[in-house]
Every structure is written in structure tokens, then in C-alpha cells.
């Protein structure tokens, strides 16, 4: 079966929320206080770290990634992690939002909690061979953190996104 487009997945998630229905994963996310974020687009800027023009630019590149390589990636900024580790937050959020193709488990979620100084690249198991933990940490350390230290969050997020997209499109998975 063909994967749902990101916009259709967003619409279905909104409809399920409006009707009070949803999957067990969505119920689990709703029960977790740190993950009560709605999937409103490819970039969810809950921490308000990005100007609107930058959000649009990032979203356009993520839409292009999905069209070209068949991969879904989302970026989320959060004000705080509500006492959770960023790893736990990312797993619950990524699974609840259903980023990527379910059968291939190939979604990517870039999480930035600027006030807590935490960043994570959460990767579905289907992409771990391309974007392993060590490479993800290298991207954070070399491409993102220098910008964050200079208080340039939007530039750090953009640099991380660009590097992730570069890695993912080196050998696209879509046939």
C-alpha cells in the first residue's frame, strides 16, 4: 500500500483528535504530559525559536525531501521536556505522530529544547543504517551546537536539517 502524504496524515490526525478517536499510540502520547504537542506541520515550533520565514523555508525543504526520496522528517522545538529525557520524549512523540512509513519505520524527528539545552535526532529503525546514533550525534555536535552556542537557534536547526537531508538523499530509499 502506498504511504499517506504528510498533509493527508496531518488531516487524519486532526480529524481523529476532533472526533475524540485515535490509535493506541495517540492515546499513549495524550497520556504523556511532555508529548501533548499537536502535529500541525512538518515544523512544530512550540518553543517559538523560529521566525515564520525560516519555518516556511524549513517546511519547503522537508516537503521536497518527501517528494524526492520518499522519506518523512519533522522538526519540533519545545519549551521544556517536563522532566523527561529527550530520548524518551523523542520516542513517544515520534511514535505518536507516526512520522515515516509504518512498514519501513523510516521517519526522522529533529527535536530541539533550547531552554534545556537539549537536542536529539530520533530515527526510525529503518534508517538506523544510514543515520546511526554516532552520526546523528556528530551532526548535532559539529553542525548545530556551534550555532546554538552563538544563540543562533534558527541557523543551527537549518544546518542540522541540511546535513540530515544530505545524508538521507545520498542513497535514496524510494524506488
Secondary structure, DSSP 8 states (H G I E B T S, - for coil): -----HHHHHHHHHHHHHHT---HHHHHHHHSGGG-----SSEEETT--S-HHHHHHHHHHHHHHHHHH---EEEEE-S--TT--HHHHHHHHHHHHT-S-TTTT--EEEEEEGGGTEEEEEE-GGGTTTS-HHHHHHHIIIIIHHHHHTT-HHHHHHHHHHHHHHHHHHT----
